[in-house]
Amino acid sequence: MTRALLLSILVPSLAAAQGFAAWEEAHQYDCNGPFEHFEPADVREHEGFRYEHTGATVKVRRLKPRATKKAVLGALAGIKDLEPETKALLGVFLASFEKADVDAIVIGGDTSSEPDVLDAVFGYLVEATKRPLLVIAGNMERGAALNYAINKQRKAGHHHLLNLDLIHRFDGDGFDVASIAGYHDKAYLHLTGGCIYGDKELDVLERAVKAADDPVVLLSHGPPRQRGQKAIDFVPGADNVGDPRLTQLIKRNNVPFGLHGHILEAGGAGVDVDGRPLPQKKPHASLFVDQGSANPLIWRLNDGSSAYGLAALLTVDGKKASYEILRGPKPGPKAP
């Protein structure tokens, strides 16, 4: 009997007996875990939120329900390091998320390729906020290294740090996040053993989308294939580079919203599914946002402006959503 077959038999019974930690441990080497479930739910309350784990789905609710029906997500990606300037900017963005009373914070990949930096970033984040933190791998991380860094924090009691490489459906109040980890093009992986996804992983994502009972926010590092120079998959000199299979999945399932932080040149943009630009702070029935890189290193954007670190707020209000881009300040001159 193969190890994979043995695990497929044992995982549900182990999880039922020992809870989500056992299920998580059983899939510790997976870049994208399977869409499987166990009962009864592993229920935990942590810092004002209730988490009901049943394998690849987690249902999360505030212990004290919010006053408004609107749901708000804070979005980060491309953190890359925890240098003093990066840490300071993350603090600014987290303060904005706190002010907006976000329901969760999405960290959409490229946190770091270095295990010690992953430890440092997650160690900082779990102390800096008690909001649910939803993490996926980008094209920088090895899946197993990311899993290990997250598991260390969870074993230390930080249950609000959630690995959406393994959890593919975050069942929120008024929204669902459906996730896929890694990148679709092997040529852009930074490390041997990096996280690549294919048709099998897209099938898992589609199952998570179909299981949703609220409007879906699709979370992936790379964007869907779109059209035009204002799309969130446009790279000067390379044209539109998004994944066409992701586009097909979105259109086949009428997925209304998405967060995709990989294309740094397209950071800070919100578009419809075909790539047509949309204004900020207005409701849209179709909205896909590139939150950009939260690292303060200067980056030239497709619209001609320069970014010194970006983040975003995504507000879901029933069948429509709006977005707001948060921009890091231009660094001042260094003291002599």
Secondary structure, DSSP 8 states (H G I E B T S, - for coil): --HHHHHHHHHHHHHHHH-HHHHHHHTTT-SS----EEEEEEEEEETTEEEEEEESEEEEEESS--SSS-EEEEEE-------HHHHHHHHHHHHHHHHTT-SEEEE-S-S-SSHHHHHHHHHHHHHH--S-EEE---SSSBHHHHHHHHHHHHHTT-TTEEETTT--EEE-SS-EEEE--SBS-GGG-SSTTB-B--HHHHHHHHHHHHH-SS-EEEE-SS-B---STTSTTEETTTEE-SBHHHHHHHHHTT--EEE----GGGTTEEE-TT--B--TTS-BSSEEEE----S-S-EE-TTS-EES-EEEEEEEETTEEEEEEEE---------
